[in-house]
Amino acid sequence: MNGIINIYKEKGYTSHDVVARLRGITGIKKIGHTGTLDPGAEGVLPVCIGKATKLCEYLTDKDKEYIAKVKLGIVTDTLDITGKVLAKERYNGDEESIVRAAEMFTGDIMQTPPMYSAIKINGKRLYELARNNIEAEREKRAVHIYSLSVTDIDIDRQEFVLKAHVSKGTYIRSLCDDIGKALGCGACMSELVRVRSGIFDIKDSFKLEQVKNIVKEGGLSALSEYMVPIEDVFALDKVIMKKEYDLRVNNGNTVSSDMFLPYEKKECITPFVYMDNSIAVYLSDGTFKAIYKKSDTDTYCVIKMF
């Protein structure tokens, strides 16, 4: 079984926990997730199964949407409500100031990754250093904030809701912290839900218990009906090889257009990976096998085998 399933990661699970549970449910070892969510966060976590694990690098690059609850006046070492409180100061401003502060962080911005994150520095995860009270120097990273909107502002409760559409690599905790600094009172993230990752939307996601029931009642074949096939991920022209050239593809050798059968183009249902001058190559029996890229001549070279 090969494909991508849209999992709803619930609170209390790490992304690795989700992978481990799915291995137990399906009996398949080759499973990988496409973007870490903290244990306290919930929402969309696309998971690649079987040969689809080779897609993980493409899926992690996609834009994402989040809904976060932000607590004003509290600064913590983890930048969320679970961390050690470092400072407290009540916010006494108005609602309009909160909206203006959030708007400052749209577009291209530089963001400092939080110490409690999975980024590696000199072979050590930042969160490992943080747990040993070691503060590492972190380079700022360029990220893009497509849009931010502030809703449900409650000055009495010192909180508001932040809706964010962001590029890969954006830390919402850091965004909340930056807004708090701009307001002069500090802030931290108290809740986080990822509502979309690339084409995967929260309304189409499955909790682990639902996946377990699907497999229990209908087996793996039933689960495959809820997965996005590998080939539907790519927005590519699709070609079938002449039978005598199947071996070339299986061996990852170069191919040319005279080796292709006439093939009616099959449109991708929900494509979200685009590659210039590339094709999806099928064996003569219709099995999707590889992505090839065209060179300066009529020759195609393999860039990813499945």
N, C-alpha and C positions, 0 to 999 in steps of 0.2 A: 504494500500500500504506500503510495507516494502522493504527497500534496500538502496543502497548508490549511490548518484549521484555526478559526478565530476563537480563542479562548478568553473567557471573562475571568481574569485573575481576581480572586477574592482577597480581602484583608487577612493578614496572618500568614499568607504563603509568600515565599520568595519565588522569583522566576524559575530558579533551579528546582524548587519543590514541585512546581507545576510539571516540569519535564519529567521528574522522577515519578510522579503520580500517573502521568500518561504512559510511561513505560510499563508501569504495573498494570494499567487497564488494558493496554493494547498488546502487550508482550513484544513490542517493537523497541529495539535498543537505540536505533538511529533516529534520535529526536533532538531538535534544538530550538530554542526560543529566539526571538528577533529584536529584543530590546528590553533591558532590565526595568522592572518596576519594584520599588521598595516594598518591604513587607506590609507597611501601613497603607500603601496605595492600592487602588483596585482599577479594573477596567480592561481594555483591549490588550491582549498579548498574542499576536500571531505566532503560531508554533508550526515548524516545518517537520514533516515526518518522512522517513525513508530518503529517497534520492533528493527530495525537496530541501534537505538540509544544505545543499549546495547553493540555495537561494538566500540564505541568511544574510550574506553580505549586501545583497541588493535591497532587502526589506528594511534593514536597519537604517538605510539612507533616507527613508521617506519622511515627509512632514507629518506632524502629529497635532492633535487637539486635546486640550485638557480643561477640566473644570476644577479649580482649587478654592478651598476656603482659607482665607487669610486672617490671622489673629494679629491685631494691632498692639503695639506697646510691649511686645515680648521678643527678646532676642535669645536664641539658643545656639549651642555649639553645633547642632546638626542642621540648623536652619528650619527644622520642623518642630511640632509641638512635643515630640517624644524626647527631645534632647534636654541637656542640662541648661537651666535658665541662667543666662549671663547678665541680663539687664532687663529692667522693667521701667516703663515710662508711659503714662497715659497719653493717648492722642486726644488733643483738645481742638483740633481743626474741624473744618466742615467737609461735607460730602464732595463738593466740587474740587477741593484740593486733592482728594484721593484719586479722582478721575484724571486730573491733570498729571499727577505723579506717575500713574500707570502709562499714560500716553507718551511719556518721555522715553519709554523703553521699547517703542515699536521701531521696525526697520532693522538695519544692520547695527548690532551692538557687540561690545566686548564683554564677556562674562567670565568671572572667576569660578572654576568648579569648586563645590563644597569639599571640605576635608572628609566628610563622611560620604564618600563615593567610591566606585569601583575602579577609578582611573589608577593606572600603575605609574609609579615614579621610582626609577632604579630597581625595578623588579618587585616592588612592594605596593599593595593596594593602599590607597589613601586612607580608607577606613581602618586598616590594620595599624597604620601609624597613629591615627587619631585616638584609637583605643589605648595606645601606649603614651598618650599625652605628647605626641610629637607633631609639631606644626610644620608641614612641608611647604616650601615655596612653590606656588602654582602659577603657571603662565596663563594669562587671559586667553580665552578662545573666542573666535568670531562666530556668532550665531545670528540667525535672522528671525525676527518676530513679525510674522505676517499681520497679526492683529491681536489686540487686547481689548477686552471690555470688562467694565466693573459693574456689578449688580448687587442687589440685596445689601446695601450698606446699612449697618446698624452701629451708630456711634455709641449708644449705651452699652451694647455688648462688645464693642471694640472689635468688629469683624466685618468682612465683606467677601463677596465671591468674585473670583477672577476667572474669566474665560480666555484661553490663550490658544492661538494657532501658531505653531513654532516649527523651526527647522530641526533636523537631527542634532543631537548633542546639546540641546537646551535643557538646563536644569530649572524646573519650576520653583524649587526651593530657593535657589539663588535669585530668581526673579522677584519672589515675594520679599526676600531680604533687601534687595536693592530698592524696591518701592518703599519699604519701611525706612531705609536710610534717607531717601529723598524727602520723606515726610518728617524726618527728624525725631521720630519716636521708636523706630525699629518695628519689625514685624516678622512673623514666621508662618509657615504653612501648617494648617491644622488638619486639612483633608485634601486628598487628591484622587481624581478619577480621570483616566485616559479614555476619552470617548471615541477617538479615531486614530488609527495608525495606517498611513497610506490609504489603500482602498478598504481597509477593514474597519467597520463601524460597530459601535457597541450594541446597536439594536440587533445585529446578526450574530452576536457572540454566544458561546456556550460555556456554562459552568462545568467544572470537573464532574460533578454528580450527574449532570445531564449526559455528558459523554459516556460515563460509566453505564448508565441505563440504556443508551443507544446500543452500545457494544453487547451488553447483556441480553438485550431482546433480539437484536438482528445480526450480531457479529461485526467483524471489521468491514464487511461489504456495505453494511448499513451506514457505518460511520463515514465511509468514503463519499457517500452522497452529499455530505455536508462540508466537504473539503474543496478548496480551489485547486484544480489540477495544475501541475507545473507549467504546461504549455500555455495555459490561459493567463499566466502572469505576464507574458511577453507580448509586446505590440510589434510583431515581426511577420514578414512574409514567410509562409510555410511551404516547404518542398518535400517531396518523397523521392528517395533514391531508386534508381533502377537496381534490380536485385543483384546484378553482378558487381555492384559497387558498395553493397552493404558492408563488406569487410573493411573497406577503406574508412568508413565512418566508425565502425567498431574499434578500429585501431587508432583513430584520431588523426588519420592522414588528410592531406589537402584534397579538395574536390573541386569540380568545375561544373558549369551549368549544363554541359552536354551529358552529365551523369544523372540529371534529374528527370523524373517522369513528368508529363503534363499534369498539373495539379490545380484544381480550383481553389483560389485563396479562401482560407477559413478565417473569418474575423475573430479576434479575441473577444471574449465576453466582457471581461473587466481588466484590460491591460493596464499595467502601471510601471512596467520596466521598459524603457525605450533605449534602443541601441542603433546607432547609425551604421548603415551599410552591412547589416547583419541579417541572418536568416535562421529560422527554426528548421532543423533537419530531421526528417522521419525516415526510418528504414522502410524497405519495400512492403513490409507487412503492416505498416501504419504505426509502428512504435516510435514515439518521440525519443530522440537519442541525444541531440547536441545543438548548441548554438555555434554557428560559424560566422566569421566576418570576412567580407570581401577585401582582397588586396588591390593593388593598383591595376592588376590584370584581371582576367576572368577567373582567377583562382580564389578559393575560399579556405581560410585557415580556422581550425577549431579554437574557440575561446572558453567553452564550458561543455563538459560531458555529463550526461545524466544516465 
